[in-house]
Amino acid sequence: MADLSVTYLGLDLAHPFMAGAGPRGHTVGGVRELEDGGASAIVLHSLYEEQLTHESLATHESMEHIAHSHGEAMSYLPEPEGFVLGPEEYLEHLRRCVEAVDVPVIASLNGHEAGPWLETAAPMEEAGASAIELNLFEIVTDPAVTSAQVEQKKIDIVRGIREKTSLPVAVKLSPFYSSLPNFVARVLDAGATGVVLFNRFYEPDINTEELEIVPHLALSSNAILYHRLRWLSILSGRIGCPLAISGGVHDEHDAIKAIMAGAHAVQMVSASLLRGPGVYGAVRDAVSDWMDEHEYESLVPMRGSMNIERGPDPRVLTRSQYLRTFATWSPHQHA
Ligand SMILES: Cc1cc2nc3c(=O)[nH]c(=O)nc-3n(C[C@H](O)[C@H](O)[C@H](O)COP(=O)(O)O)c2cc1C
């Protein structure tokens, strides 16, 4: 049987298929279900900068909305009052989750500007987290703010975290940067251990009848996989660091592509909400069967085999095939 073991952020994992930050992490029972379902590691939901600075928690509303917009598929979601809110509660919850499962538990911090909230990294380490995932989500609306200023703020956060903890730190990035490889190189230089590609935004919708902007969060499909495959392929070829994919992995085919593009770890959230927490074990077994059929003994020769350095035609990843791809489109492809 193929060896699926992998090292991600210095953590030895039985296989790459892990639970990304999501609602199942809100309860110890949910975390146990993720482990029982086969997840090789579990990223808890985020503790937000706003929670630490006592500002309002807009995400809450989004969670409430999604719970009501997905009917039965989402009926497992805890009611908003069941969510873990304050930092003390989060740390206590983290402690209890670490005790409850054998797989590594990764804490998640979510913020956009360096500040006292970064102090929480040290107690997260004391509470038994195996690593910290840092989500740097921000929407800039001020035309006077440059991308260089925004990036510098993120680098300062990473440096700040690095000063507070010796835990491995994975930075969960937003999908759009003018020069992602340069930013990733700087994030690593500032002390990050690896990166997660990518965060998926809550994108509000417009209600044209009520004239309201409404929170909107649909679960993903693998339509968002391809953007991640491209950047995994480029970063795994150009920058050697631990890489995780987050977004659009729903089955073994998506997972195999992510690994061939260069992912060490494969996070899934929507798939587990749609198919149940057993999805991690199911994908693990299906990937293992596929590897046996294709005579791969371990993930090592597979990982990055289709990246920008090792793949058969790196041009498809960059601008050079852009014109050709559009020029060769035919309506019959969609007939
Ligand atoms: C209901 C829900 C809650 C989420 N909560 C968090 C969170 O607390 N922190 C975070 O970094 N990402 C959070 N995410 C984003 C996921 O970790 C993941 O990046 C995103 O769903 C894309 O992966 P997927 O296609 O496997 O769902 C959440 C996603 C969903 C659907």
The ligand as a MOL file (V3000), in Angstrom:
LIG
                    3D

  0  0  0     0  0            999 V3000
M  V30 BEGIN CTAB
M  V30 COUNTS 31 33 0 0 0
M  V30 BEGIN ATOM
M  V30 1 C -18.8790 28.1490 7.2920 0
M  V30 2 C -17.4180 28.4560 7.0830 0
M  V30 3 C -16.6680 28.9730 8.1400 0
M  V30 4 C -15.3180 29.2960 7.9540 0
M  V30 5 N -14.5800 29.7990 8.9880 0
M  V30 6 C -13.2830 30.1350 8.7830 0
M  V30 7 C -12.4930 30.6560 9.8360 0
M  V30 8 O -12.9180 30.7900 10.9800 0
M  V30 9 N -11.2080 31.0120 9.5530 0
M  V30 10 C -10.6570 30.8680 8.2980 0
M  V30 11 O -9.4780 31.1870 8.1070 0
M  V30 12 N -11.3730 30.3360 7.2890 0
M  V30 13 C -12.6640 29.9750 7.5040 0
M  V30 14 N -13.3920 29.4480 6.4700 0
M  V30 15 C -12.7570 29.2880 5.1470 0
M  V30 16 C -12.2550 27.8600 4.9700 0
M  V30 17 O -11.2310 27.5350 5.9070 0
M  V30 18 C -11.7020 27.6360 3.5630 0
M  V30 19 O -10.5950 28.4910 3.3320 0
M  V30 20 C -12.7420 27.9030 2.4680 0
M  V30 21 O -13.9940 27.3660 2.8290 0
M  V30 22 C -12.2980 27.2890 1.1430 0
M  V30 23 O -12.1170 25.8920 1.2820 0
M  V30 24 P -13.2310 24.8290 0.7720 0
M  V30 25 O -13.3990 25.0180 -0.6980 0
M  V30 26 O -12.6410 23.4880 1.1290 0
M  V30 27 O -14.4720 25.1260 1.5130 0
M  V30 28 C -14.7300 29.0860 6.6700 0
M  V30 29 C -15.4830 28.5210 5.6380 0
M  V30 30 C -16.8180 28.2000 5.8310 0
M  V30 31 C -17.5860 27.5820 4.6940 0
M  V30 END ATOM
M  V30 BEGIN BOND
M  V30 1 1 1 2
M  V30 2 1 2 3
M  V30 3 2 2 30
M  V30 4 2 3 4
M  V30 5 1 4 5
M  V30 6 1 4 28
M  V30 7 2 5 6
M  V30 8 1 6 7
M  V30 9 1 6 13
M  V30 10 2 7 8
M  V30 11 1 7 9
M  V30 12 1 9 10
M  V30 13 2 10 11
M  V30 14 1 10 12
M  V30 15 2 12 13
M  V30 16 1 13 14
M  V30 17 1 14 15
M  V30 18 1 14 28
M  V30 19 1 15 16
M  V30 20 1 16 17
M  V30 21 1 16 18
M  V30 22 1 18 19
M  V30 23 1 18 20
M  V30 24 1 20 21
M  V30 25 1 20 22
M  V30 26 1 22 23
M  V30 27 1 23 24
M  V30 28 2 24 25
M  V30 29 1 24 26
M  V30 30 1 24 27
M  V30 31 2 28 29
M  V30 32 1 29 30
M  V30 33 1 30 31
M  V30 END BOND
M  V30 END CTAB
M  END
